[in-house]
Amino acid sequence: MITHSNHKNGFLHITLIVLLVGAVILISRLQENALPKTSSPQHTTSQIISGNFDPDKQKTDMEWKKILNPEQYRVLREAGTEIPFTGELNNEKRKGTYYSVGCDKPLFRSEQKYDSGTGWPSFWAPIDENAIVLRKETGLGDDRIEVLDTCGGHLGHVFDDGPEPTGKRYCMNSVALRFVQDEKY
């Protein structure tokens, strides 16, 4: 026999479960919003502000997975970020050119590189403005300028806290770059 007290306790239990589920959903959404933003559609909208993609260099995801190793794919194709101070090009000091791993296109010169102290290779300018594509990300949180290669691969971001003469910091993922040392004469 169900008494008024049992019915009341059942209703209270259901209410507590609904509140608990709601709290879990809210916490997971707050944690998701606290994660670093990527260029994935669920997190951002974007607008190209300079540069152009090369239609001859576009590939399918399956083609990219055959060309890139898993970490390169995560960074270049999924807008990931490598752990700071772990990239092999962060401490590169030799003279040479930094190429995009995806497009095999020259992006930066060693003369444009500087130690920003951030743990990622940083440059105050690209080789030329057509070497990269800049895309404004507008999402949950702060707006940023994403740097892409002309194949559409994510390289990093550009910030307005770099040295003269540009005042820019092109903060790149080492795994997205390939360094070619200048020939010695």
Stockholm file with secondary structure:
# STOCKHOLM 1.0

chainA/1-185         MITHSNHKNGFLHITLIVLLVGAVILISRLQENALPKTSSPQHTTSQIISGNFDPDKQKTDMEWKKILNPEQYRVLREAGTEIPFTGELNNEKRKGTYYSVGCDKPLFRSEQKYDSGTGWPSFWAPIDENAIVLRKETGLGDDRIEVLDTCGGHLGHVFDDGPEPTGKRYCMNSVALRFVQDEKY
#=GR chainA/1-185 SS CCCHHHHHHHHHHHHHHHHHHHHHHHHHHHHHHHSCCCSCTTTEEEEEEECCCCGGGCCCHHHHHHHSCHHHHHHHHHCCCCCTTCCTTTTCCSSEEEEETTTCCEEEEGGGEECCSSSSCEESSCSSTTSSEEEEEEESSCCEEEEECTTSCEEEEEESCCCTTTTCEEEECGGGEEEEECCCC
#=GC SS_cons         CCCHHHHHHHHHHHHHHHHHHHHHHHHHHHHHHHSCCCSCTTTEEEEEEECCCCGGGCCCHHHHHHHSCHHHHHHHHHCCCCCTTCCTTTTCCSSEEEEETTTCCEEEEGGGEECCSSSSCEESSCSSTTSSEEEEEEESSCCEEEEECTTSCEEEEEESCCCTTTTCEEEECGGGEEEEECCCC
//
